[in-house]
């Protein structure tokens, strides 16, 4: 883009009173923001303008200023009224009209197959009519994408200005402002408005900055051009505010409200009960026993334990054998022999008189 192209565009704007602006199918925030900004800037000059798109704007770009001005065609200044509805052979017999109370009623008489469409399927559109002599096509790589907005054959007397940054742009139009090195269409339009000397109010500045921020990933894309930063500074000085993309706000919010795991509570040991022992016995893969058998066995173990305790208490301490070490258990016969105590000799209790061999 050279200064000659800018000058030619300025001369075209000055010499034309009726000017149209269009963008392509599924326009991004960058495409629509640039289109509406150029539309608002030239409308402020007192020109008769119209802005259109082949499809209704999506919700993501509904916050742009001037989005409510976008139409589906350029036939607002003339052309035929077209009524469209689905049709299959055999459904319609004939179409006629009647006049009643200053109303024109179009009558569609059903055929043998009947009418298979409802009121919501009926669409109204305006024919191309009179297309302005100057047309700005912004952010649209192919002129064929605009066939629903106007009849391309009627552009023979219209000067088309092609503004875009896409690599697949087909280079149509009389004046081409396609820069694939630019990271956004909005920065191209912002630079154009500045060169033409048009006023940039806060609404225009905000639309353009929103488009640049969207196309550059909030200036984080490595392909962000230096012109994006230059235009962003100019736009912010004209009242635009930086708004982070929705996806970044959502990420920050998710990290802010990230649910932390609950601290583990200490587990108190549970007392061992009969029910606990019963469940343990059953869970160890052993043969299942009835609750009565388990309770009886436990009662027997408790009674035996009590008896052993009573015996230890009733036995004198002197009579209790002292165990110094654990000896290996031998055969049963050996144990029985150890229990037998030899009887003392018969004269064990008889007094003894010592008789020595020493003479005194």
HELIX and SHEET records of a PDB file:
HELIX    1   1 UNK A    3  UNK A   15  1                                  13    
HELIX    2   2 UNK A   29  UNK A   43  1                                  15    
HELIX    3   3 UNK A   59  UNK A   61  5                                   3    
HELIX    4   4 UNK A   67  UNK A   69  5                                   3    
HELIX    5   5 UNK A   75  UNK A   77  5                                   3    
HELIX    6   6 UNK A  119  UNK A  121  5                                   3    
HELIX    7   7 UNK A  143  UNK A  146  5                                   4    
HELIX    8   8 UNK A  152  UNK A  157  5                                   6    
HELIX    9   9 UNK A  185  UNK A  196  1                                  12    
HELIX   10  10 UNK A  202  UNK A  215  1                                  14    
HELIX   11  11 UNK A  226  UNK A  237  1                                  12    
HELIX   12  12 UNK A  246  UNK A  256  1                                  11    
HELIX   13  13 UNK A  274  UNK A  283  1                                  10    
HELIX   14  14 UNK A  291  UNK A  314  1                                  24    
HELIX   15  15 UNK A  332  UNK A  339  1                                   8    
HELIX   16  16 UNK A  346  UNK A  348  5                                   3    
SHEET    1   A 6 UNK A  70  UNK A  71  0                                        
SHEET    2   A 6 UNK A  48  UNK A  53  1                                        
SHEET    3   A 6 UNK A  18  UNK A  23  1                                        
SHEET    4   A 6 UNK A 134  UNK A 138  1                                        
SHEET    5   A 6 UNK A 159  UNK A 164  1                                        
SHEET    6   A 6 UNK A 175  UNK A 178  1                                        
SHEET    1   B 2 UNK A  81  UNK A  84  0                                        
SHEET    2   B 2 UNK A 123  UNK A 126 -1                                        
SHEET    1   C 2 UNK A  92  UNK A 100  0                                        
SHEET    2   C 2 UNK A 103  UNK A 110 -1                                        
END                                                                             
